[in-house]
């Protein structure tokens, strides 16, 4: 369950997702927060340039691996606008990051994209819990689902 005060990190993720969309990218944003609540790093999707691995969750895992001790990584939380894809969930687990908290689940998003006729991704959509079973995964957060869904609607050009 999302704790009091954590919604602000998720709201920042949605802001970063909007920045990605405004920059011509798919709307995803993530924030890495230390165990004491300090924001350590943040990023947005950057796949429009052709490198489909430039997901913010993957970038934050790499950032954490290069800069944080194993204990600091384990105490950290990754907040994200959309649940980690399998690639990002694996990177998260491999570097030993702590919790994942997401606004919209992969199931919610993939269902909506399918309704809109958006082609399925080349990698199967799986819950982050299934890819990284030792990681605590929490979400979705109902307060933000509609806002994130609207960003994806705008990205894929669907009528409201």
N, C-alpha and C positions, 0 to 999 in steps of 0.2 A: 504494500500500500504506500502511496506517495505521502510523504510526511509533510507536516506544516512547514511552510517556507520553501519547499522544493518547486512549487509551481513557477516561481520566478526564473529558474534555470530552464524549465521547459518553454516558457514564453520567449526566452532568448533564443532557444532552438528554432522556434517558429519564425522569429525575426530573421535569423540567419537563413532559413529556408526561403523566406521572401526575398532576401538579398540575392540568393542563388538564382531564383526565378527572374528577378530583375536583370541579372547579368547574363541571361540566356541559358541557364542551366536548369536541371531538374531540382525541385524544391525540397532539399533536405538540409538540416542543420543540426550540429551537435556541440555539446559543451562538456568538458572534462573538469570535474570538481573534486578537490582534495577532501579528505576525511573531515577537515575542520571547516569546510564550506567555502574555501578559497577557490575562485575560478582559476584554473591552471592554463587552460587553452580552449580554443573554440575554432570551429571551421564550418564550412558549408560545402555542398556538393560542387565538384569541379570536373565533371565527366564530359562536358561539352567539347573539350579540346581533343577528344578521341580516346583518352585513357580511361576506360570504364572502371578502373580500380580506384579512382580518386574520390571515394566516398569519405565523408567527414569522419565517420566512426573508425575507418581503417587508418586515416591520417592521424587521428588522436591516439590510436593504439601504437603507431610507430613513434609518435612524439613521446609518449609515456615510456616506451621501452628505452629510448635514448636518454631520457632525462630524469627518470624517477627510480628510486630503489624498489626492490620487490615489495617491501612493506608499504611504501607509499602508493604503489599501483594497486595493491589489494584493498587499501582503504578508500580508494577513489571511486567515484560514480561517473558513468557516462550517461548524460541526458541527451535525448535525441528526438527529433520530430517524428521519425518513423522507426519502427522496430528494426534492429540490425538484420541485414541480409545474411545468408550463410557465410559469405566471405568475411564480413565484418565481425560476426559472432565468433568465428574461428580465430581471427586476429586478436580479438578482445580476450578470449580464453588463453591463447598461446602466450600473451605477454603478462597474464596474471592480473588483469584489471578486476575491480570489484563489481558492484551492481550495474545493471543496465535499467534505465527508466525511460520509457518511450511514451509519446503522446498518442500515436496511432499504430495499431498492430499491422503486421505484414498481411494477415488475413483480411483485415478491413480494407487496406489499400489495394491489394491485388484483386479483391472482389469488385471494388469500384472501377478499377482500371479495365477489368474484363467487361464490365457492363458498358463501358465507354468504347469498347472495341480496340483498346490499346494492346498490341502484341505482347505475349508473355515474355519475360526475360529469358536469357539463355541458361540460367541456373534456376533450379526449382526453388520456390519460395517455401521456407521452413521456419517454424518458430525458433527464435534464438535459444530457447530452453532446450530444444531438441539437438541443436548443434553444440551448445556449450552447457551441458547439464549441471555442472558444478557452479555456474554463475547464477546469482539471484537476478531474476528478470521481473520487472514490474511494469504494468500498463495494460491496456490503454488508459488515458486520462480523459474522461468524457468532456471536461471543460474545453478541451482543445481540438477534439476530433473534427468538428465542422470547419474550423479555421484551416486546419491542415488539408482537409479534403478540398476546400475551395482553392487552395494554392495548386493542388494537383489538377483540379478541373481547369484552371487557367493555363497551366502548363500544356495540357493535352487538348485544349481548345474545345472542350465540350460545353454544350448549352447548360445553363443552370438548372 
